[in-house]
Amino acid sequence: MKLHWKIIIGLVLGIVYGVVAATYGWGGFTSDWIAPFGIVFINLLKLIAIPLVISSLVTGVASLSDLKKLSRIGGKTIAIYVTTTAVAVTIGLVVVNTLRPGDRVPVEMQQQLQETYEQDVENREEAAEGVKDRGPLQPVVDMVPSNFFGAASNNRNMLQVVFVAIFIGVGLIQVPKEKADAVLSVFDGFNHVIIRMVDVIMLMAPLGVFSLISNTITTVAQDNISQVVELLGALGFYCIAVISGLLIHMVVTYTSVLKIFSSMPLGNFYRGIAPAQLVAFSTSSSGATLPVTMERCEEKLGVSEEVSSFVLPLGATINMDGTALYQEVAAVFIAQTLGMELGIAAQLTIVLTAVLASIGTAAVPGAGVIMLVIILEAIGVPSAGIALILGVDRILDMLRTVTNVTGDASVAVSVASTENQLGEVNLDEASDKARASAD
């Protein structure tokens, strides 16, 4: 059975078990005996995320052989990422103003949600205060670490790790080849070891997905499945607005990118990237999914290691299309719910702030909500309004992570195609195993 089918089975069983557990009050049992397997799965992916970024980016940048090639590929990558993010925010703006989901939330539900998530709101506001008080060039300062080992000790510092890895790669380009080869061989060998570790970790993927989905449902339901139904009913139009925007972006924007820059059939693309999408859905972290995304792009979509090792780690750090779209919809939804009409200037402020905020958003679950607080403050909407969406945020976080990962893969395929580094697509896992046995 192919990997993505095993993961889908784990996903379905997790949903079934989660509903049953929420109905019969098995939340404590699930938290103690089921959730730990999901935590182990995520921790394993996070464990190899930074070593993978370092080894792959160093070898990828160094293999470009000259700074002109690096600037060309880097320019294409960043241009496409920023463009797709701007398109995502625009789609979100159109959808939320068309559906106007904020007009459909009853007043009593607004009060109930604000009371339920009052403590969560305070915590998010405190976290956002530290970000909001920074100077305009603070993101540039934060990107350059004073201690590499300190930066590498925390997955939230991925942008700093990316900077150091690119810096090392640039240094390798500029020293004599015989000097660089010794260092490069170490990173290259390490990179291949990490990729093989991904294969081992993915053996646990079906169990990990089952555990994560089960725990998500019981956590949201709080041993009362009717609470989930009631919450989704009240916030249903908001969920529809976000999901519609994400689907439109994936179907229209990413399809256009693939059609413009490559000749890869869409069926091949989505079959190849499906396991990474499923892992993204269950973990809600594009950073944790990065090892799987790289493996699928290289082995199943034919993206060269040179391109994937540069484009994908960078994408997991700065390409947050799904997060930007969600922030746009959520900000306008909260304003609508509170009876505040946003003018063109305010909505353009959201667009600009969401694009910039998505670049600096950590690739971990829930980070988008903290950046949302900053966006709300920028347009004069009370940040306490995030209480209205926290109840369904985890579910939508899973979906927008899928969008982010799909965007990373589509850009990797596109850049590889424009650089003539897109090889043959191989989706037959059985033939892979047979070939490996023969070798």
PELIN-V285350 format. One record per pair of residues at least 4 apart in sequence whose ideal C-beta (glycine too) atoms are under 6 Angstrom apart, sorted by the first residue. I is the first residue (numbers start at 0). J is the second residue. Records with the same first field share a line. If there is no record, write none. Layout:
I->J ; J
//
This chain:
0->4 ; 5
1->428
2->274
3->273 ; 274
5->205
6->204 ; 205 ; 208 ; 277
9->205 ; 208 ; 209
10->208 ; 212
12->209
13->17 ; 209 ; 212 ; 213
14->212
16->20 ; 213
17->212 ; 213 ; 216 ; 217
20->25 ; 29 ; 217
21->216 ; 217 ; 220 ; 224
22->224
24->222
25->29
26->217 ; 222
28->32
29->33 ; 213 ; 214 ; 217
30->34
33->210 ; 213
34->210 ; 214
36->206 ; 210
37->207 ; 210 ; 211 ; 214
40->203 ; 207
41->282 ; 287
43->200
44->287
45->154 ; 287
47->51 ; 193 ; 196 ; 290
48->154 ; 286 ; 289
49->151 ; 160
50->193
51->55 ; 193 ; 290
52->56 ; 160 ; 312
53->164
54->186 ; 189 ; 190
55->59 ; 190 ; 308
56->60 ; 164 ; 165 ; 308 ; 312
57->164 ; 167 ; 168 ; 186
58->62 ; 186 ; 187 ; 190 ; 308
59->305 ; 308 ; 309
60->165 ; 168
61->168 ; 171 ; 172 ; 183
62->305
63->68 ; 69
69->73
70->74
75->414
76->310 ; 414
79->410
80->318
83->252 ; 320 ; 406
84->320 ; 323 ; 354 ; 357
85->354
86->252
87->248 ; 320 ; 323 ; 324
88->323 ; 327 ; 350 ; 353 ; 354
90->244 ; 247 ; 248
91->244 ; 324 ; 327 ; 328
92->327
94->240 ; 243 ; 244
95->240 ; 328 ; 331
98->240
99->335
100->236 ; 237 ; 240 ; 332
101->332 ; 335 ; 336
102->335
103->236
104->108 ; 109 ; 233 ; 336
108->233
112->386 ; 387
113->386
116->120 ; 386 ; 389
119->389
120->383 ; 385 ; 386
123->368 ; 369 ; 372
124->372 ; 382
126->369
127->131 ; 369 ; 372 ; 373
130->373
131->373
133->137
138->359
142->158 ; 162
144->150 ; 159
147->163
150->156 ; 159 ; 160
151->160
154->286
155->361
157->286 ; 316
158->316
161->312 ; 316
171->179
174->178 ; 179
179->183
183->187
194->294
197->290 ; 294
203->207
208->281
211->281
214->218
215->393
216->220
219->227
220->224 ; 226 ; 227
230->390
231->235
234->238 ; 391
237->332
238->242 ; 391
239->243
240->328
241->325 ; 328 ; 395
244->324 ; 328
245->321 ; 398 ; 402
246->250
247->251
248->252
249->253 ; 402 ; 405
250->254
253->409
255->259
256->409 ; 413
257->261 ; 409
260->413 ; 416 ; 417
261->412 ; 413 ; 416
263->267 ; 268 ; 412
267->424
270->426
271->295 ; 299 ; 300 ; 426
272->276 ; 295 ; 408
275->288 ; 291 ; 292 ; 295 ; 404
276->401
278->282 ; 288 ; 291
279->288 ; 400 ; 401 ; 404
280->397 ; 401
282->287
283->364 ; 396 ; 397 ; 400
284->363 ; 364
285->315 ; 362 ; 400 ; 403 ; 404
286->315 ; 362
288->292 ; 404
289->315
292->311 ; 404
293->307 ; 311
294->298
295->299
296->300 ; 302 ; 307 ; 408 ; 411
297->302 ; 304 ; 307
299->426
300->412
301->421 ; 422 ; 423 ; 424
302->306 ; 307 ; 411 ; 412 ; 415
303->415 ; 420
304->308
306->310 ; 414 ; 415 ; 420
307->311 ; 411
310->314 ; 411 ; 414
311->407 ; 411
314->318 ; 407
315->362
317->358
318->406 ; 407
319->323 ; 357 ; 360 ; 403
320->402 ; 406
321->399 ; 402 ; 403
322->357 ; 360 ; 367 ; 399
323->353 ; 357
325->329 ; 399
326->353 ; 371 ; 374
327->349 ; 353
328->332
329->371 ; 388
330->349 ; 374 ; 375
333->380 ; 384 ; 387
334->339 ; 341 ; 380
336->387
337->384
341->345 ; 346
345->378
348->352 ; 377 ; 378
349->353 ; 374
352->356 ; 374 ; 377
356->370
360->366 ; 367 ; 370
361->366
364->396
372->382
375->380 ; 382
376->382
388->392
391->395
392->396
415->420 ; 421
416->421
//
